[in-house]
């Protein structure tokens, strides 16, 4: 049986932590930042952790 390939689109958007959680970058901080408030831009900074339900959906795509 051949190895399961990783979905490249998923591997570019999600990272697996040492404890098995999935991290991702929040959407909406790429452009048109002048019209967004400082508070909104501040909350878009950094990484977030996926919920348990979403993790189950994304985990097969990463196949690591």
C-alpha atoms as one frame of an Amber mdcrd trajectory, in Angstrom:
protein
   0.000   0.000   0.000   1.470   3.413  -0.955   2.197   6.091   1.605  -0.447
   8.727   2.217   0.612  12.075   0.778   0.365  15.334   2.686  -2.026  17.931
   1.273   0.398  20.743   0.451  -2.224  23.477   0.870  -2.845  22.290   4.440
   0.856  21.951   5.253   1.433  25.589   4.282  -1.368  26.839   6.549  -1.185
  24.621   9.646   1.597  23.579  12.025   1.598  20.703  14.461   2.856  21.360
  17.996   4.851  18.909  20.106   1.706  18.047  22.072  -0.305  17.303  18.937
  -2.307  20.509  18.699  -2.682  22.368  15.399  -1.610  26.005  15.126  -2.607
  28.454  12.402  -2.230  32.127  11.519  -5.367  34.234  11.755  -6.877  35.562
   8.536  -7.418  39.233   7.737  -4.013  40.725   8.552  -2.530  40.660   5.064
  -3.696  43.899   3.464  -6.097  46.876   3.793  -4.741  47.503   7.284  -5.236
  51.274   7.280  -8.996  50.978   7.754  -8.723  48.418  10.577  -8.411  49.570
  14.175  -5.246  49.023  16.218  -7.160  46.703  18.546  -8.335  44.577  15.628
  -4.824  44.359  14.139  -3.358  43.513  17.542  -5.777  40.612  17.988  -4.888
  39.296  14.521  -1.201  39.018  15.463   0.375  35.724  16.419  -0.837  32.162
  16.148  -4.023  30.482  17.332  -4.830  26.873  18.189  -7.575  24.988  16.360
 -10.533  23.597  18.267 -10.780  19.844  18.881 -13.446  19.418  16.194 -11.396
  21.267  13.572  -8.257  19.364  14.589  -9.937  16.049  13.778 -10.813  17.390
  10.330  -7.334  18.779   9.533  -5.200  15.965  10.998  -5.735  13.506   8.081
  -4.709  16.213   5.610  -1.334  16.681   7.298  -0.626  12.912   7.430   2.576
  13.268   9.428
